[in-house]
Amino acid sequence: RRTFLTGACSMAAGAGAALMGATAMAGTTGCTLQVKGSVSTQAADGQRVFIGSAPGLKSDISVMVSLDDQGAIESVRVTGQDDTPFIVDAAINQTCAAMVERQSLAVDTVSGATWSSKGIIDAAKSAVADLPHASDYLKEAIPTLKPGDDIACDVLVIGGGAAGLSASIAARGAGLSMGDTSGLSVVLVEQLAYTGGCIRVSDTVLMAFNNTPFNKAVGGAQGTTEAYLDLARKQDKEGHLNEQVYRSIIEHSPQAVSELLERGLYMPVSDARIDDVLGISTAYWAVRNPLTGTDKGARFVYRNDGGPYLAQSLEGIAIDCGVDIRKSTKVEELVLEDGTISAVEVTDRAQGMSYLIKPKKVILATGCLGANTERAKHYSPAVGEAIHFGCAGTTGDGVAWVEQNGGVVLPGATHFVGGPDNRIGHYGPVNILDTYAPCIKVNLKGERFFAESIPSTKGPKLYLKQPGNKAFGIMSGKAIEEFKAELAFMEHHGAAWKADTLDDLAKATGIDAEGLAKTVEAYNTAYEAGKDADFEMPHAQMTPVAKTGPYYAFLMRSLYNLTDVSVKVNADLQPIKQADGAPVFKNAYAAGSFMVGNYAFMWGGFSHMTALTSGHYVGKKVASDLKAAKKV
């Protein structure tokens, strides 16, 4: 199984990187959690302070609620947490402000930061739970929607992921100089409370194409444009490959990457490595957390911090360029006039405001499909009963708009991963147990259903076929001590159980006790015989189940993060109609994973690089067209 080593870090230069570094420290004090309902006697003005805590996404979150002498909520502060950088900041800022504004702790969660904001809300409720009038703070606060002022702009970018941010930067005409600008007004709307999309939360690896600084840093390792096209041809099973589009994206990569790096993109060239992707030896860059540095001392070298610093540096560059970024802003409807998007109705959830944006050009960078399960099942039935875990912004809105207006939708593969639920996901301790832990895996009937030695990437599809989409890793003996930290993490999150006997373990998990006992007996017998006749698992990789406890079971299910559903585009990167190949929208263009099916495959970190490059490419094109029209 591939792992990625990371080394020491130097922050990227530029104003965007400076913003990134300052924001990285926000909202994390490292304080000790205090007992629920404890009262501070230090406030001399009659203010009372209450402390509570609750689980967030990755950590417990502690919150301080301050009440005045009349019982009104004066402030809500997060005093300790270790959730995902920047995403948790959005949750902190919006949730705490809403509680004070609405004088209620029963506020909405923040879009895209659901678990962190829920942790803040639950911690605040915990803080006042022992008060005799606690219910006064739990009355539902329904936000009102008010009309806002309509605005006009030259370019509207819908979607604030890697492609959308890169497109907005290029549309503003930002080249190598801080003063470079096209003079165009550019607005970017993002339905989540933060930008960055999938690169903020995925296992970010970016593969360089050719002639980028990354290729040069590793001695020139790269494939030719023809080699990448040939690879796409071999992967193209459905005839989706648009060679002209793919060639344009590959050949634009050096310009896009160089300009973004120069402006402060956090992708240190010194971290470039060489990897082989389907026969092409090329350069890649793997995400690394600049605050925590290296994992070289770790027992298992496995990282997934997502790409928060890469994403934040992109946002910083966009802000430096003068892009008007509007977060928590969802597109509700496209207003069409003779095939042109004349206006877009949006709702600003944070401000409780609805208004119109009237653009000359629109760049659709709405990403792949995942977060809308019904849509995902519609376009990719293989999703089945798998649970979505991934970027909350992958709702497939852009795909729906194109299809509703006669455009071509390209079906794609579903990406499955293993994990207990959509809160814990599949990273860190979960992945370590699923990949490395010596165990047998059984279903609810107590039966083994595959050779545990197969690559863990195949496990999720097999989990999906089991009753209830559930599999349990059964551990015992020395393995429990070896994986103590990972099991403790899972147990804390309700996804692992400990028992002194196998019968008690079966009761705790819902596994059929008789079936589990038979399976364990058969497995141990096979181990003693030196051969796993049922699944032909190599004897050296078998670990017998101990005759005495304690025993652990950890839960695994099939999760999916997205499907490669996208739209067909023409050479100008405009979504096209099924009937005649004409543009679906006369003034709209596509970028990023929203159009990834045109490359015929998504593999090895190319999707992130094509997002950055295609966004930059189409942003430059739109800016050029608008400037040419102004001259005329």
C-alpha positions as CSV (number, residue, x, y, z in Angstrom):
1,R,0.0,0.0,0.0
2,R,1.4,3.4,-1.0
3,T,2.4,5.7,1.8
4,F,3.8,9.2,1.6
5,L,6.7,10.5,3.6
6,T,6.8,14.2,4.5
7,G,9.6,16.4,5.5
8,A,10.2,19.8,7.1
9,C,8.3,22.8,5.8
10,S,8.9,26.3,4.7
11,M,5.8,28.5,4.2
12,A,5.1,29.9,0.7
13,A,5.8,33.5,0.0
14,G,3.3,36.2,-0.8
15,A,0.4,37.9,0.9
16,G,-1.9,34.9,0.4
17,A,0.6,32.7,2.4
18,A,0.7,35.4,5.1
19,L,-3.0,35.3,5.4
20,M,-2.9,31.5,5.5
21,G,-0.4,31.4,8.3
22,A,-2.2,33.9,10.5
23,T,-5.5,32.1,10.0
24,A,-4.0,28.7,10.8
25,M,-3.5,29.7,14.4
26,A,-7.1,31.0,15.0
27,G,-9.5,29.3,17.4
28,T,-7.1,26.9,19.1
29,T,-6.0,27.7,22.6
30,G,-5.1,24.2,23.9
31,C,-6.9,24.8,27.1
32,T,-8.0,22.0,29.5
33,L,-11.6,21.0,29.3
34,Q,-13.7,21.9,32.4
35,V,-16.6,20.3,34.1
36,K,-20.0,21.0,32.6
37,G,-22.0,23.7,34.4
38,S,-19.1,25.0,36.5
39,V,-19.5,28.7,37.3
40,S,-16.8,31.4,37.2
41,T,-16.9,33.8,40.2
42,Q,-14.4,36.1,38.5
43,A,-16.9,38.3,36.7
44,A,-17.5,41.4,38.8
45,D,-20.3,42.9,36.7
46,G,-22.9,40.3,37.4
47,Q,-21.9,38.2,34.4
48,R,-21.9,34.5,34.9
49,V,-19.7,32.1,32.9
50,F,-20.5,28.4,32.2
51,I,-18.3,25.8,30.6
52,G,-19.4,22.8,28.6
53,S,-17.8,20.3,26.2
54,A,-19.0,17.9,23.5
55,P,-17.5,15.9,20.6
56,G,-16.8,17.8,17.4
57,L,-15.5,16.1,14.2
58,K,-12.0,15.1,15.3
59,S,-11.9,16.3,18.9
60,D,-13.8,17.4,21.9
61,I,-14.8,21.0,21.8
62,S,-15.0,23.2,24.9
63,V,-17.2,26.2,25.0
64,M,-17.7,29.1,27.4
65,V,-21.1,30.7,27.6
66,S,-21.4,34.1,29.3
67,L,-24.7,35.3,30.6
68,D,-25.5,38.8,32.0
69,D,-27.3,39.4,35.2
70,Q,-30.6,39.3,33.3
71,G,-29.8,35.9,31.9
72,A,-29.2,37.1,28.3
73,I,-26.5,35.5,26.2
74,E,-23.6,38.0,26.1
75,S,-21.0,35.8,24.4
76,V,-20.2,32.3,23.3
77,R,-16.5,31.4,22.9
78,V,-14.8,28.2,21.9
79,T,-11.9,27.7,24.3
80,G,-10.5,24.4,23.1
81,Q,-10.7,22.2,20.0
82,D,-8.5,20.4,17.5
83,D,-10.8,20.0,14.5
84,T,-9.9,20.6,10.9
85,P,-8.1,24.0,10.4
86,F,-10.1,26.8,8.7
87,I,-13.3,24.6,8.5
88,V,-13.7,24.8,12.2
89,D,-13.0,28.5,12.1
90,A,-16.0,28.9,9.9
91,A,-18.1,26.9,12.3
92,I,-16.8,28.9,15.3
93,N,-17.4,32.3,13.7
94,Q,-20.9,31.7,12.4
95,T,-22.3,29.5,15.2
96,C,-21.1,31.6,18.1
97,A,-22.4,34.8,16.4
98,A,-25.7,33.3,15.6
99,M,-26.3,32.2,19.2
100,V,-25.7,35.7,20.5
101,E,-27.7,37.4,17.8
102,R,-30.7,35.0,18.1
103,Q,-30.4,34.6,21.9
104,S,-30.7,30.9,21.5
105,L,-28.4,27.9,21.5
106,A,-30.6,26.0,19.1
107,V,-29.2,27.5,15.9
108,D,-28.5,25.8,12.6
109,T,-25.3,24.0,11.9
110,V,-22.9,25.6,9.4
111,S,-22.9,24.4,5.8
112,G,-19.9,22.2,5.2
113,A,-18.8,22.2,8.9
114,T,-21.8,20.2,10.3
115,W,-20.0,18.1,12.9
116,S,-17.8,20.9,14.2
117,S,-20.7,23.3,14.5
118,K,-22.8,20.6,16.1
119,G,-20.1,20.1,18.6
120,I,-20.1,23.8,19.5
121,I,-23.9,23.8,19.8
122,D,-23.9,20.6,22.0
123,A,-21.1,22.0,24.2
124,A,-23.0,25.3,24.7
125,K,-26.1,23.4,25.6
126,S,-24.1,21.2,28.0
127,A,-22.8,24.4,29.7
128,V,-26.2,25.6,30.7
129,A,-27.9,22.2,31.1
130,D,-28.0,22.4,34.9
131,L,-29.6,25.8,35.1
132,P,-33.2,25.8,36.2
133,H,-34.3,27.8,33.2
134,A,-32.0,26.0,30.7
135,S,-35.0,25.4,28.4
136,D,-35.2,29.1,27.7
137,Y,-32.0,28.9,25.7
138,L,-33.2,25.9,23.6
139,K,-36.1,27.6,21.8
140,E,-35.6,27.1,18.1
141,A,-34.4,30.2,16.4
142,I,-35.7,30.3,12.9
143,P,-33.7,32.8,10.7
144,T,-35.7,35.1,8.6
145,L,-34.8,35.7,4.9
146,K,-34.7,39.3,3.8
147,P,-34.1,40.8,0.4
148,G,-30.6,42.1,-0.4
149,D,-29.3,44.5,-3.1
150,D,-28.9,43.0,-6.5
151,I,-25.4,43.3,-8.1
152,A,-23.9,43.1,-11.5
153,C,-20.4,41.8,-12.5
154,D,-18.3,40.9,-15.4
155,V,-17.6,37.3,-14.3
156,L,-19.5,35.1,-11.9
157,V,-17.8,31.9,-10.7
158,I,-20.1,29.4,-9.1
159,G,-18.1,27.1,-6.8
160,G,-15.2,27.9,-4.6
161,G,-13.1,24.8,-4.9
162,A,-9.6,24.6,-6.5
163,A,-11.1,25.1,-10.0
164,G,-13.3,28.0,-9.0
165,L,-10.6,29.9,-7.0
166,S,-8.1,29.4,-9.8
167,A,-10.6,30.6,-12.4
168,S,-11.5,33.7,-10.4
169,I,-7.8,34.5,-10.0
170,A,-7.1,34.2,-13.7
171,A,-10.3,36.1,-14.6
172,R,-9.0,39.0,-12.6
173,G,-5.9,38.9,-14.9
174,A,-3.6,38.2,-12.0
175,G,-0.2,37.3,-13.5
176,L,3.2,37.3,-11.8
177,S,3.0,40.9,-10.5
178,M,0.9,41.9,-7.5
179,G,-0.4,44.8,-9.6
180,D,-1.6,42.7,-12.5
181,T,-5.3,43.0,-13.1
182,S,-7.8,42.7,-15.9
183,G,-10.0,45.4,-14.5
184,L,-12.9,43.0,-14.7
185,S,-15.3,42.6,-11.7
186,V,-15.2,39.0,-10.5
187,V,-17.6,37.5,-8.0
188,L,-17.2,34.0,-6.6
189,V,-20.1,32.3,-4.7
190,E,-19.6,29.2,-2.6
191,Q,-22.4,27.4,-0.8
192,L,-20.2,26.2,2.0
193,A,-18.9,28.4,4.8
194,Y,-15.4,28.1,3.4
195,T,-13.7,27.8,0.1
196,G,-11.3,25.0,-1.1
197,G,-13.9,22.3,-1.9
198,C,-12.4,18.8,-2.1
199,I,-8.8,19.8,-1.8
200,R,-9.5,21.0,1.8
201,V,-10.6,17.5,2.9
202,S,-9.3,14.9,0.5
203,D,-6.1,12.9,0.6
204,T,-4.5,15.6,-1.6
205,V,-1.9,14.4,-4.0
206,L,-1.3,16.5,-7.1
207,M,0.4,14.9,-10.1
208,A,2.4,17.3,-12.4
209,F,2.0,17.0,-16.1
210,N,5.1,18.4,-17.8
211,N,7.4,21.4,-17.7
212,T,6.2,22.6,-14.3
213,P,8.6,23.6,-11.5
214,F,7.7,20.2,-9.9
215,N,9.0,18.3,-12.8
216,K,12.2,20.3,-12.9
217,A,12.7,19.8,-9.1
218,V,12.9,16.0,-9.6
219,G,15.3,16.1,-12.5
220,G,12.8,16.5,-15.3
221,A,10.6,13.4,-14.7
222,Q,7.5,13.7,-16.8
223,G,5.4,12.2,-19.4
224,T,4.8,13.8,-22.8
225,T,1.5,15.2,-23.8
226,E,1.1,12.3,-26.2
227,A,1.8,9.8,-23.4
228,Y,-1.0,11.3,-21.2
229,L,-3.4,11.3,-24.2
230,D,-2.5,7.7,-25.0
231,L,-3.1,6.8,-21.3
232,A,-6.5,8.5,-21.5
233,R,-7.3,6.6,-24.7
234,K,-6.6,3.3,-23.0
235,Q,-8.8,4.2,-20.0
236,D,-11.6,5.5,-22.2
237,K,-14.2,2.7,-22.1
238,E,-17.2,4.8,-23.0
239,G,-15.9,7.1,-25.7
240,H,-15.9,10.3,-23.6
241,L,-12.4,11.5,-24.2
242,N,-12.2,15.0,-25.7
243,E,-8.6,15.0,-26.9
244,Q,-8.7,18.7,-27.8
245,V,-9.8,19.8,-24.4
246,Y,-7.4,17.4,-22.6
247,R,-4.5,18.6,-24.7
248,S,-5.3,22.2,-23.9
249,I,-5.4,21.5,-20.2
250,I,-2.1,19.6,-20.2
251,E,-0.3,22.3,-22.3
252,H,-1.6,25.1,-20.1
253,S,-0.3,23.5,-16.9
254,P,3.1,25.1,-16.8
255,Q,1.7,28.6,-17.0
256,A,-1.1,28.0,-14.5
257,V,1.2,26.3,-11.9
258,S,4.0,28.8,-12.3
259,E,1.8,31.9,-11.9
260,L,-0.1,30.4,-8.9
261,L,3.2,29.4,-7.2
262,E,4.7,32.9,-7.8
263,R,1.6,34.5,-6.2
264,G,1.9,32.4,-3.0
265,L,0.2,29.0,-3.7
266,Y,1.2,26.7,-0.8
267,M,2.7,23.8,-2.7
268,P,6.4,23.9,-1.8
269,V,8.4,22.7,-4.8
270,S,11.0,21.4,-2.4
271,D,8.4,18.7,-1.5
272,A,8.2,17.3,-5.0
273,R,8.6,13.5,-5.4
274,I,8.6,11.1,-8.3
275,D,5.9,8.5,-8.7
276,D,4.8,6.1,-11.4
277,V,1.2,6.5,-12.5
278,L,-0.1,3.8,-14.8
279,G,3.3,3.5,-16.4
280,I,4.2,7.2,-16.6
281,S,7.0,8.3,-14.3
282,T,6.3,11.9,-13.2
283,A,6.4,14.4,-10.4
284,Y,3.9,14.6,-7.6
285,W,3.2,16.8,-4.6
286,A,1.6,15.4,-1.4
287,V,-0.2,17.5,1.1
288,R,1.6,18.2,4.4
289,N,0.6,20.1,7.5
290,P,3.1,23.0,7.9
291,L,2.3,23.3,11.6
292,T,3.0,19.6,12.5
293,G,5.9,18.9,10.2
294,T,7.1,15.3,9.7
295,D,5.6,11.9,10.4
296,K,9.0,10.1,10.2
297,G,8.8,8.9,13.8
298,A,5.3,7.5,13.4
299,R,4.6,3.8,13.6
300,F,2.6,4.0,10.4
301,V,3.4,6.7,7.9
302,Y,-0.1,7.6,6.9
303,R,-1.3,11.2,6.6
304,N,-4.5,12.8,5.8
305,D,-4.7,16.4,6.8
306,G,-6.5,17.3,3.6
307,G,-5.2,20.4,1.8
308,P,-6.3,23.3,4.1
309,Y,-3.2,25.3,3.7
310,L,-3.2,24.8,-0.1
311,A,-6.8,25.9,-0.2
312,Q,-6.3,28.8,2.2
313,S,-3.4,30.1,0.1
314,L,-5.6,30.0,-3.0
315,E,-8.3,32.0,-1.2
316,G,-5.6,34.5,-0.1
317,I,-4.4,35.0,-3.7
318,A,-8.0,35.5,-4.8
319,I,-8.5,38.1,-2.1
320,D,-5.2,39.9,-3.0
321,C,-6.4,40.0,-6.7
322,G,-9.7,41.7,-5.7
323,V,-12.1,38.8,-6.2
324,D,-15.4,39.3,-4.4
325,I,-15.7,36.0,-2.5
326,R,-19.2,35.3,-1.0
327,K,-19.3,32.2,1.2
328,S,-22.4,30.4,2.6
329,T,-24.0,31.6,-0.6
330,K,-26.1,29.1,-2.5
331,V,-27.4,29.4,-6.0
332,E,-31.1,28.8,-5.9
333,E,-32.0,29.4,-9.6
334,L,-30.6,30.4,-12.9
335,V,-32.5,33.1,-14.8
336,L,-32.3,32.4,-18.5
337,E,-33.0,34.7,-21.5
338,D,-32.6,33.2,-24.9
339,G,-30.1,30.6,-23.7
340,T,-28.0,33.2,-21.8
341,I,-27.7,33.2,-18.0
342,S,-28.9,36.8,-17.4
343,A,-29.1,36.5,-13.6
344,V,-28.5,34.1,-10.8
345,E,-30.7,34.1,-7.7
346,V,-28.6,33.4,-4.5
347,T,-29.3,33.0,-0.8
348,D,-26.7,34.1,1.7
349,R,-27.4,31.7,4.6
350,A,-25.1,33.4,7.1
351,Q,-26.7,36.8,6.5
352,G,-30.2,35.5,5.9
353,M,-30.4,37.4,2.6
354,S,-31.6,36.7,-0.9
355,Y,-30.6,38.7,-4.0
356,L,-29.7,38.5,-7.7
357,I,-26.3,38.5,-9.4
358,K,-26.3,39.7,-13.0
359,P,-23.2,38.5,-14.8
360,K,-21.8,38.9,-18.3
361,K,-20.0,35.5,-18.2
362,V,-20.4,32.5,-15.9
363,I,-17.9,29.9,-14.9
364,L,-19.4,26.7,-13.6
365,A,-17.0,25.0,-11.1
366,T,-19.5,23.0,-9.1
367,G,-17.4,19.9,-8.8
368,C,-18.2,16.2,-8.8
369,L,-21.3,14.5,-7.3
370,G,-21.4,12.9,-3.9
371,A,-23.1,14.9,-1.1
372,N,-26.6,14.6,-2.7
373,T,-27.2,10.8,-2.3
374,E,-30.3,10.6,-4.3
375,R,-28.6,12.3,-7.3
376,A,-25.6,10.0,-6.8
377,K,-27.8,6.9,-6.9
378,H,-29.6,8.2,-10.0
379,Y,-26.4,8.7,-12.0
380,S,-24.4,5.9,-10.4
381,P,-26.6,3.0,-9.0
382,A,-23.4,1.3,-7.7
383,V,-23.6,3.7,-4.8
384,G,-26.2,1.4,-3.3
385,E,-26.5,1.7,0.5
386,A,-23.0,3.2,0.9
387,I,-22.7,6.2,3.1
388,H,-21.4,9.5,1.8
389,F,-18.2,10.8,3.4
390,G,-16.4,13.6,1.7
391,C,-16.8,17.2,0.7
392,A,-20.2,18.6,1.6
393,G,-20.2,20.8,-1.5
394,T,-20.4,18.0,-4.0
395,T,-24.2,18.3,-4.4
396,G,-24.2,18.0,-8.2
397,D,-26.1,21.2,-8.8
398,G,-24.2,22.1,-11.9
399,V,-24.9,18.6,-13.4
400,A,-28.6,19.1,-12.7
401,W,-28.7,22.5,-14.4
402,V,-27.0,21.2,-17.5
403,E,-29.2,18.1,-17.7
404,Q,-32.4,20.2,-17.2
405,N,-31.5,22.3,-20.1
406,G,-30.7,19.5,-22.5
407,G,-27.0,19.1,-21.8
408,V,-24.9,15.9,-22.0
409,V,-24.2,14.2,-18.7
410,L,-21.3,11.8,-18.6
411,P,-21.7,8.9,-16.1
412,G,-18.6,8.0,-14.0
413,A,-17.2,5.5,-11.5
414,T,-18.0,5.7,-7.8
415,H,-15.1,6.0,-5.4
416,F,-15.5,3.7,-2.3
417,V,-13.6,3.8,1.0
418,G,-13.9,1.9,4.2
419,G,-15.0,3.5,7.5
420,P,-17.6,3.2,10.3
421,D,-19.7,6.2,9.5
422,N,-19.8,9.7,7.9
423,R,-18.5,11.4,11.0
424,I,-15.4,9.4,11.6
425,G,-14.7,8.7,8.0
426,H,-11.8,6.6,6.9
427,Y,-8.6,8.5,7.8
428,G,-5.9,8.1,10.5
429,P,-6.7,5.4,13.1
430,V,-9.6,4.0,11.0
431,N,-7.4,3.5,8.0
432,I,-4.6,2.0,10.1
433,L,-6.9,-0.6,11.6
434,D,-8.5,-1.4,8.3
435,T,-5.2,-1.7,6.5
436,Y,-2.7,-3.1,9.1
437,A,-4.5,-4.7,12.1
438,P,-4.2,-8.5,12.4
439,C,-7.8,-9.6,12.5
440,I,-10.6,-11.6,10.9
441,K,-13.4,-9.7,9.4
442,V,-16.9,-11.0,9.8
443,N,-20.4,-9.8,8.9
444,L,-23.5,-9.7,11.1
445,K,-24.0,-13.4,10.6
446,G,-20.5,-14.0,12.1
447,E,-19.2,-15.2,8.8
448,R,-15.9,-14.3,7.1
449,F,-16.5,-13.2,3.5
450,F,-13.1,-12.5,2.0
451,A,-9.4,-13.0,2.6
452,E,-8.3,-10.3,5.0
453,S,-4.9,-10.1,3.3
454,I,-6.3,-8.5,0.1
455,P,-5.7,-4.8,-0.4
456,S,-7.9,-2.7,1.8
457,T,-9.0,-0.7,-1.3
458,K,-11.1,-3.8,-2.3
459,G,-12.7,-4.2,1.1
460,P,-15.3,-1.4,0.9
461,K,-17.1,-2.9,-2.1
462,L,-17.3,-6.2,-0.3
463,Y,-18.6,-4.5,2.9
464,L,-21.4,-3.0,0.8
465,K,-22.6,-6.5,-0.1
466,Q,-22.9,-7.6,3.6
467,P,-26.1,-7.4,5.6
468,G,-26.6,-3.8,6.8
469,N,-23.4,-2.7,5.0
470,K,-21.5,-3.8,8.1
471,A,-18.2,-5.7,8.7
472,F,-16.4,-6.2,12.0
473,G,-12.7,-6.7,12.5
474,I,-12.3,-9.2,15.4
475,M,-9.0,-8.7,17.3
476,S,-7.4,-10.4,20.3
477,G,-4.1,-11.2,21.9
478,K,-1.0,-9.1,21.2
479,A,-2.7,-7.2,18.4
480,I,-4.8,-5.4,21.0
481,E,-1.8,-3.9,22.7
482,E,-0.1,-3.1,19.5
483,F,-3.1,-1.2,18.2
484,K,-4.2,0.2,21.6
485,A,-4.4,3.8,20.5
486,E,-6.4,3.2,17.4
487,L,-8.8,0.9,19.2
488,A,-9.2,3.5,21.9
489,F,-10.0,6.2,19.3
490,M,-12.7,3.9,17.7
491,E,-14.2,3.0,21.1
492,H,-14.4,6.6,22.1
493,H,-16.4,7.3,18.9
494,G,-18.7,4.3,19.4
495,A,-17.3,2.3,16.6
496,A,-15.3,-0.4,18.6
497,W,-16.4,-2.7,21.4
498,K,-14.5,-4.6,24.1
499,A,-15.6,-7.8,25.8
500,D,-14.1,-10.6,27.9
501,T,-15.7,-13.4,25.8
502,L,-16.7,-13.8,22.2
503,D,-20.3,-14.3,23.3
504,D,-20.4,-11.0,25.1
505,L,-18.7,-9.3,22.1
506,A,-21.4,-10.7,19.8
507,K,-24.1,-9.3,22.1
508,A,-22.4,-5.8,22.1
509,T,-22.1,-5.6,18.3
510,G,-25.2,-7.5,17.2
511,I,-23.2,-10.2,15.5
512,D,-24.8,-13.7,15.6
513,A,-23.0,-15.4,18.5
514,E,-23.3,-19.0,17.1
515,G,-22.0,-17.9,13.7
516,L,-19.1,-16.1,15.2
517,A,-18.1,-19.0,17.4
518,K,-18.1,-21.4,14.4
519,T,-16.1,-19.0,12.3
520,V,-13.4,-18.6,14.9
521,E,-13.2,-22.3,15.5
522,A,-12.9,-23.0,11.7
523,Y,-10.3,-20.2,11.3
524,N,-8.1,-21.4,14.1
525,T,-8.3,-25.0,12.8
526,A,-7.2,-23.7,9.4
527,Y,-4.3,-21.8,11.0
528,E,-3.1,-24.9,12.8
529,A,-3.4,-26.9,9.6
530,G,-1.3,-24.3,7.8
531,K,-3.9,-23.5,5.1
532,D,-6.9,-21.3,4.7
533,A,-9.0,-23.5,2.5
534,D,-12.0,-21.1,2.4
535,F,-10.2,-18.0,1.0
536,E,-6.7,-19.2,0.3
537,M,-5.2,-16.6,2.5
538,P,-1.4,-17.0,2.9
539,H,-0.6,-18.7,6.2
540,A,2.1,-16.2,7.1
541,Q,-0.6,-13.5,7.0
542,M,-3.1,-15.3,9.2
543,T,-3.4,-14.5,12.9
544,P,-5.2,-17.0,15.2
545,V,-8.0,-15.7,17.5
546,A,-6.9,-16.0,21.1
547,K,-8.6,-18.7,23.2
548,T,-9.2,-16.2,26.0
549,G,-10.2,-12.5,26.1
550,P,-10.2,-9.7,26.0
551,Y,-11.5,-9.3,22.5
552,Y,-12.2,-6.2,20.4
553,A,-14.5,-5.7,17.4
554,F,-14.2,-2.5,15.3
555,L,-16.9,-1.6,12.7
556,M,-16.3,-1.0,9.0
557,R,-18.8,0.0,6.4
558,S,-18.7,1.0,2.8
559,L,-18.4,4.7,2.4
560,Y,-18.3,6.6,-0.9
561,N,-16.8,10.1,-1.3
562,L,-17.9,10.9,-4.9
563,T,-18.8,9.7,-8.3
564,D,-17.1,11.0,-11.5
565,V,-20.4,12.2,-13.0
566,S,-19.6,15.3,-15.1
567,V,-20.8,17.1,-18.2
568,K,-19.6,17.1,-21.9
569,V,-18.0,20.3,-23.1
570,N,-16.8,21.7,-26.4
571,A,-13.3,23.0,-27.3
572,D,-14.1,26.3,-25.6
573,L,-15.1,24.4,-22.4
574,Q,-18.8,25.1,-22.7
575,P,-21.3,22.4,-21.7
576,I,-23.0,21.2,-24.8
577,K,-26.5,20.0,-25.7
578,Q,-27.4,16.4,-26.4
579,A,-29.4,17.3,-29.5
580,D,-27.0,19.4,-31.6
581,G,-23.8,20.0,-29.7
582,A,-24.6,23.7,-29.2
583,P,-23.7,25.4,-25.9
584,V,-26.3,24.7,-23.2
585,F,-25.8,28.3,-21.9
586,K,-24.3,30.9,-24.4
587,N,-22.3,32.7,-21.7
588,A,-21.3,29.8,-19.4
589,Y,-18.1,27.7,-19.2
590,A,-17.0,24.7,-17.2
591,A,-13.9,24.0,-15.0
592,G,-12.6,21.4,-12.7
593,S,-14.2,18.1,-11.8
594,F,-17.5,19.3,-13.2
595,M,-16.0,18.4,-16.6
596,V,-13.5,15.7,-15.6
597,G,-15.2,13.0,-17.6
598,N,-13.9,14.7,-20.8
599,Y,-10.5,13.4,-19.8
600,A,-11.9,9.8,-19.7
601,F,-10.3,9.0,-16.4
602,M,-9.7,10.4,-12.9
603,W,-6.5,8.9,-11.4
604,G,-3.5,9.4,-9.2
605,G,-4.0,13.1,-8.3
606,F,-4.6,14.3,-11.8
607,S,-8.1,15.5,-10.8
608,H,-6.7,18.2,-8.5
609,M,-4.1,19.3,-11.0
610,T,-6.6,19.5,-13.8
611,A,-8.9,21.5,-11.5
612,L,-6.2,24.1,-10.9
613,T,-5.2,24.1,-14.5
614,S,-8.6,24.1,-16.2
615,G,-9.8,26.8,-13.8
616,H,-6.9,29.0,-14.7
617,Y,-7.3,28.2,-18.4
618,V,-11.0,29.1,-18.6
619,G,-10.5,32.2,-16.4
620,K,-7.9,33.5,-18.8
621,K,-10.2,32.7,-21.8
622,V,-13.2,34.5,-20.3
623,A,-11.1,37.5,-19.4
624,S,-9.6,37.7,-22.8
625,D,-13.1,37.5,-24.5
626,L,-14.5,40.2,-22.3
627,K,-11.6,42.6,-22.8
628,A,-11.8,42.0,-26.6
629,A,-15.5,42.8,-26.5
630,K,-14.9,46.0,-24.6
631,K,-12.4,47.2,-27.1
632,V,-14.9,46.6,-29.9
